[in-house]
């Protein structure tokens, strides 16, 4: 795989089906390639780009919580800091589409490949018992009162507080026993404080069963307020199963009541107010569940919420027409809202009307008609004619049998895509005149999300999540308890995109990057070259307007949301493309452009290294040496790339080119202690991972073989194969309060696992006093105490680099104790100062042995198989650890 491709894919994120700036992309590629490139070529390249399929039942049928974020737009005149607590360019008129008479959904066909039926995928299985039953009469869905504004609390009479029967439900049945449920059976509640997904979890059991034999859980919205009542005030709850849902996966309706009311009289006055407040919150949740009974409506609220929040905080980035278009979603009937959210999250682009059927939508035909009239959906342009690009997309709706039938009509008789390509070719050549009429007759009316709606919702998602990897499913993961985000405050004092033109340029850069990646997948070199030329020219224009750099500003991390930053990634992919084609002169020109434009960027080390290597490929050894020497003078060249450049200078700079030996020569050539172990290899092929027989006779990798050696004859060490994992986990837990401290502009959405500036120099600079104060505590031996407190407070909460499941608290405590405060502080400072450069390449093994309850020793080991060698990044880490006083060694297997 070409270097830079994965990084660019992460920037692109969810691929778009429709590109508003398609003509701009086409024009730029036509002007910059040697062969003519028509708009149809661009369209063909983009035709296979598909929005990531989201067919989860749970996204559209489960409960979601309304966001706690309230981000207000910042006017140009108002520069005050605002503190927020957390926990295409035209309107498509209805005339563009067919009238309702053309939307004939009477035809019934079975489409195995693009049916709108529900799929039994992993996420469905994960949430099978959380799915609300649309036909159940129970009020089993809850929304936290904190998530819905405008709900007025009614005064509750104290004498009524203790007499409330609470209707709720049993969810999470997949986690419980397989006992048969019996209506009107007596149940009781018990706490589950060790649940890493939710510390407020409450289990449901039959009255006469042990705690281990549970039926499921209370919904988390209600458990949030019931759990402190059970923990602090020792209340017990019992109840009964009121009915059984028709769907075995659905939540089970129950009713509960407090059984030890007499304890209420014993509550002292200091706690009485807290007690009553919790009870009111419980009743508030129940009331909200009663007034919002349908779990099927949650997904439309999440989409509406996303749109509302984006328009509030980024209104200056939308035209009046675009804002009116997005705001119109909230005015749709429920059926139309639900149908659009359903279709938007599916693959598409075209959907047969005959196959659109959802239990929560009463009138599909009317909903489609309303969405078409509003411009959110569109149908075939004409009832009897399809354009070539639409023909290919609609052919994809046909199943394999229907495609074969079409070929038989054309007197031709393989894989589905092959059949589609053949049919398109025959249609263009005029050899299959009946194709269009057959396709229209077979599919019936079809609809798809309109380009305008797709473009604006995509933009709203991008502005809301600030990346291309998250979408509406992030709400789902939170609601299911699969992901729990940290608590922090959003302090916003400057906009990411100050003017609309900046956002449009950023979107265009992402579009061109998408075209480039898909062109590489299809081996379309002409279009790849056009994308490279467009990227280079855009970077040049940007550098003339203002030097693109990442230095000189505390908000420099926001430059990652600029068009020039996206284009720089596309250019780097272009460098890899040219190097693969051995077009080293072109690669050199691109690298020089990057180095001249981005003067304060930590990627400069890799760019300088590749420039030196490519110059050597051309036989320009003196130039290659000079580039390597200049790179070592650059403060942005760090970690492994710095070691790589030093090695090149030592290799290329021998007499007579250079007579003076560099000062770093002895440091780079330092010997690292090595141990050699003998294994019984199963394979000896170059390029394949080494596999051995372990001491227990089982197959294992070279790292497991080394752990067995250190546990035995190597000295009785205990350890883990971790690479960077355990270090990033320790760093995240120890630095938790600093990572999520109140720093302006680094938190802008509640769906973040780290501050935006973590991988920049700004992270350390903005928190230097806090970091150094913490490091002093670590040096003074308080690391284990901080680790335990952090673990107990935050276990299960998502944080960049922290893996709660792979590393136990016992192992982390032992590692921290044996490493020692001074060495551990050195690693934490190194990561805080340059997380991006040093968050990878750490030694494979961390082994330790305790001398007593208070002391021990640790060793870091890099393991290499028979055909492996140390990378520059690994060597950089080993040399740094040696300088810090760590015991390090390299273990080589034979």
MOUR-V128682 format. One record per helix or strand of 3 or more residues. SS is the DSSP state (A for helix, B for strand). FROM is the first residue (numbers start at 1). LEN is the number of residues. If there is no record, write none. Layout:
# MOUR-V128682
SS & FROM & LEN
SS & FROM & LEN
This chain:
# MOUR-V128682
A & 5 & 8
A & 22 & 11
A & 39 & 9
A & 57 & 5
B & 82 & 4
A & 94 & 3
A & 100 & 3
A & 122 & 5
A & 158 & 4
B & 166 & 6
A & 173 & 3
B & 186 & 6
B & 202 & 5
B & 216 & 3
A & 220 & 13
B & 237 & 5
B & 252 & 7
A & 261 & 6
A & 269 & 23
A & 295 & 19
A & 315 & 3
A & 320 & 12
A & 334 & 11
A & 353 & 3
A & 364 & 11
B & 377 & 3
A & 388 & 8
A & 400 & 10
A & 416 & 14
A & 435 & 9
B & 446 & 4
A & 451 & 15
A & 473 & 7
B & 489 & 4
A & 500 & 22
A & 525 & 21
A & 556 & 6
A & 563 & 18
A & 584 & 14
A & 604 & 14
A & 621 & 12
A & 639 & 14
A & 665 & 4
B & 674 & 4
B & 691 & 3
B & 699 & 3
A & 702 & 10
B & 718 & 4
A & 725 & 10
A & 736 & 4
A & 762 & 5
A & 768 & 12
A & 783 & 12
A & 809 & 11
A & 821 & 13
A & 835 & 4
B & 845 & 6
B & 856 & 9
A & 872 & 12
B & 888 & 6
